[in-house]
Amino acid sequence: MTSPRQDSTAFCIEPRAGSPRRSRFMRYVTQRPRYLVTLLALGFAVGVAYRYHFSSASERTLSFYLSSGVHGMGIALAAWAVQTGFNSSARTPFGEFLRRLPVAAEVLIRSLVMTAVLIVVGVGLQFVIYAGPLGLSWFTVHWFTVTLPRIVAIGFGFSLIVGVTTEIGRLIGGPVLASVLLGTYHRPVREERIVMFLDLEGSTRLAEQLGELRVHDLITRFFFDIDEPIVDHGGAVHSYVGDEVIVTWPVSADSARNARCLSCFFAIERKMARLAADYRRDFGVVPSFRAGAHAGPVIVSECGDAKRQLAYFGDTMNVAARLCEHCKMLDEALVVSGDLLRRMAIPAGLQAGDRQNVVLRGRQEPLETHVIRPAIAVQNVARR
């Protein structure tokens, strides 16, 4: 007889052949539209400023300012394409090679590649944009000995700034970086958030079986592999704690958006099913996991001095952690609170179990909970 948890795992199958599947590059693009818009606006502004500071008075006209702005946008678009290409290739052999390098070496490689692309694009746009108003009058020794080196220097400096900023954001997290720069969470802020605690099962047993170093490699690999479905479903990793990851979403007025946490969990299961052969080959075991999710008020505040981070406080965090523990007692994959369930529209193919009122560790009042399973698993349980 199979357990409900095993039925849940059986649900994790690959999309059927022929179903559309966007490339990592396109998924990365659609997830960060504001990043592209910001870079294009910055490129236009830099192009106009370049025209104002380095051109003669006769070329400081509206048409030339617009041409320089478009030139700057083209260069910014090229920089964005290179940066997005690097980021979306993180799960390729080339991305794996870069991750093994020191951060300084990775930033340098990114900057050199981006500089080369910016030079090619910048010169190409020079031919295209100014072929009409200037003909080839700009094609002089002075342009190649003075203007082009200046473009190279600006391009490399811009590339270096983008690369360093990107690495800082990866190391400390985008929300922390934004908070430090904008002061968003200098003072505590109360937010409504969905919190999911996702825990790797049997880490103690795995440590005895594989050894501490090997199980660390497995956990690191697991966290890396689940990052993609988390980002795809709008989640943000708050922190990694041992063999546990804390993921959050803002509570929305749209009940379908609030259900992204459920879709995220089962997308992780599907990805682990796809990678099962790789994990068996490399570690001799496929990691399994459980999660608890809750929604409610969270106090978000920037804390620390030598090392800053965003801290989440409140009962919502404690309840989500206890629900994750409760999964182990039930031998289930995913348990959510009634508070969260009432705020979401359950995606097709999933079904919530009957209401159960449980007293979680550290709480006196019972909490309404529901097991979330694929509909197939629920039907199999009903038959038994």
Secondary structure, 3 states (H helix, E strand, C coil): CCCHHHHHHHCCCCCCCCCCCCCHHHHHHHHCHHHHHHHHHHHHHHHHHHHHHHCCHHHCCHHHHHHHHHHHHHHHHHHHHHHHHHHHCCCCHHHHHHHCCCHHHHHHHHHHHHHHHHHHHHHHHHHHHCCCCCCCCCCCHHHHHHHHHHHHHHHHHHHHHHHHHHHHHHHHCHHHHHHHHHCCCCCCEEEEEEEEEEEECCHHHHHHHHCHHHHHHHHHHHHHHHHHHHHHCCCEEEEEECCEEEEEEECCCCHHHHCHHHHHHHHHHHHHHHCHHHHHHHHCCCCCEEEEEEEEEEEEEEECCCCCEEEEECHHHHHHHHHHHHHHHHCCCEEEEHHHHCCCCCCCCEEECCCEEECCCCCCCCEEEEEEEEHHHHHHHHHC
